[in-house]
Amino acid sequence: MKCTIKKCAVLLAVLFFSTRIFADELKRFTIIEAVREHDLNPQTTSYASDAQMLTGLYEGLFTYDPVNLSPTYAIATDYRISRDKKRWTFTINPNACFSNGEKITASDVRDSWLRLLSTPNAPYASLLDVIVGAEAYRNGKGSADEVGIYANTAESLSIHLVKPANYLPKVLCHSAFSIVHRNPTVYSGPFYLDDMEAGYYSLKKNDYYWDKDNVALDEIVFFQSDDEIENAYYFNTGIADWVTANLDTVSLIDKSSFHYNAEFATSYFFFKNNDSIWNLPEFRTALFEAIPWDELRKDYYVQAQTFVYPLSGYPDINGYSYTDAAEAKNLMDAAREKYGIPEDKKLTLLFEMPENSVSSDRLALLSDAWAPLGVELQIRTKKTYEYYGYVKESNADLFIYTWIGDFADPLAFLELFRGDSTLNDSLWKNEEYDRLLNEAAEANEEERYKLLGQAETILMDSCMVIPVHHPVITNVIDKTVCGGWTENAFDIHPLKYLYKKPGTTTVPNVVMTPAVPEALEGHLKKAL
C-alpha cells in the first residue's frame, strides 16, 4: 500500500496525533523538499537539488562514504593501476544487478560512459577527457571504438588514460558516471522510482540491489512544499522525518533538530567572453578595484574572498578584499587610452541573473561603484528554470552562479574554467591555467594542491570571478530517531544508509498549533 503524505496525515488524525505510525513506519522515510522540477537523468543534470534523489536511484563504480564522502566501492569491488599510471582495471561486483534483475556488466559501464560522452551539453562529460579518445568522440571528431574504455570480460573493465589521473575515484563517485540502463525506468541504485506526480516522488527498495541486505528502508517519499509553517507542522507531528525545504524555526518544537553548516560551495558573479570590451582584463581589473567588497559581502555568514572553498592542505590564495576608487579610475583611464576609447564614452555592462537572486541594494552598490568609471550597469532577469541552461548562448557580460563542489577536491571548482571543459560557461581560456591543471593530475597530493593553488591565483588575477560568499546548509532532522545521516559540507546524504532507530519513534511533544495549516487541513478533509 502506498502511503502518501495525505494518507499519513489522515492516519495521524485518526490516532489524534499521539503516536507515529506502527512498526512498518520504521521502513518508510519521508523527506520534505522545496517545490522544484527534477531532472532525474544523471547524465544531463548539474543541479544540487537533483543530487540527493540520484544517490538512491543510481550507482557507479564508487559511491560516497556516508560520513566523510570519500570514495568507497560500489559496483566496483577492486581496481589496479598500471606502472605508468595510465591504465586502470576495475573488477565489477558479480552480484550487481539493475532494478529489473539484469546483471550489470563491464559492457554496461562502457555503454553508459559512451552515452554520456555522446550526449550534447552533458555538463560533466569533459571530466572523462582524461581517457584516450574521449574528447575527440565527445566533440564528434572520433568514433566510439577509439575511446579507451574496454570490457575485458563481464566482470573486468579497463580504461586507458592520456595522462595519470590520481583524482579519478573522487570524480567517479558523482552520479553523472553512474551505470545507466537504456530503459530510463530501470535503475542501478538501491532504490527505484515507483511513483511520481506533481510534488511527489516515491522510491521503493530495489530487491535486486547487490547490497540490499544493508538497505534498511523499504520506501523513501519526497514531498514538495514551500509553506514554512506547514513544513514545521509536518516535522513536529512526525509526518516528515527530514526537511530540506524552508521551515518556520519559531514553530519548530525540537530546536536541536535544526542543523546548519557551511557548504562546499561558492556564490559568485563571473564574466563571460562575449567579444565585448569586458573580454579585456584591463577593464575588468578597473571594475574590481572599485567594488565595495565589505558592503557586497555584508550580512553573509561565511564571506568568500576566493573562488575555491578552503580545504585542509590547500594553500592560502590572495583573494579580493581591498577597494581603491582612485586606483580604479586610473586603471580605467589607462585602459581607455590603450584601446582608443574616449573618456566620455559610456560603457554598458549587461548583468543577467535569475529573478530575485541579487538584492536591489547589492545591485545599487555595484552600479554606484562603477558609475564614476563611465560604466552603466544594466540588469536583465530570467526565470530560474530557463536561466542556467542558456548562459552559453546569452549575449550578457556578467552572470551569477552558486556552485556546489561535486567531490572533495579543488578541481571540483577549477574545472569550471578549464578551457575545453563542458562546465566552462564563461568560455574563458588560459593556457597556463590549463597546463597547471594537467600537471596537477600527475602530482602527489601535496604538490598537486600547490599546482591547483597556482591555477586559482591565475584565475583570480584575471578578474573573471567575483567571489561573494559560501552558502550555509540548513536541514531539519532528529538524529536521535534517524540514523545514517551526518552533517557535511556537500549536503549529500546517500539514501541507502538512512534508517530509523527502533524504540525512538514516538513523538512526545506533539502539540497542535493554534491553527492547522490550511493546506494540511484541506488534505485531511479531502481524504476523510
Secondary structure, DSSP 8 states (H G I E B T S, - for coil): ----HHHHHHHHHHTTT-S---GGGGGEEEEEE-S------TTT---HHHHHHHHHH---SEEE-TTT--EEESSEEEEEE-TTS-EEEEEE-TT-B-TTS-B--HHHHHHHHHHHHHSTT-TTGGGGTTBTTHHHHHTTSS-GGGSSEEEEETTEEEEEBSS--TTHHHHHTSGGGS---SSTT--SSSEEEEEEETTEEEEEE-TT-TTGGG---SEEEEEE---HHHHHHHHHTTS-SEE-S---GGG-S-GGGEEEEE-SEEEEEEE---SSGGGSHHHHHHHHHH--HHHHHTT-SSB-SSSS---TT-----------HHHHHHHHHHHHHHTT--TT--EEEEEEEETTSS-HHHHHHHHHHHGGGTEEEEEEEE-HHHHGGGTTT---SEEEEEEE-SSSSTHHHHGGGSTT-TT-TT----HHHHHHHHHHTTS-HHHHHHHHHHHHHHHHHTT-EEEEE--EEEEEE-TTTEES----TT----GGG-EE-TT----TT----SS--HHHHHHHHHH-
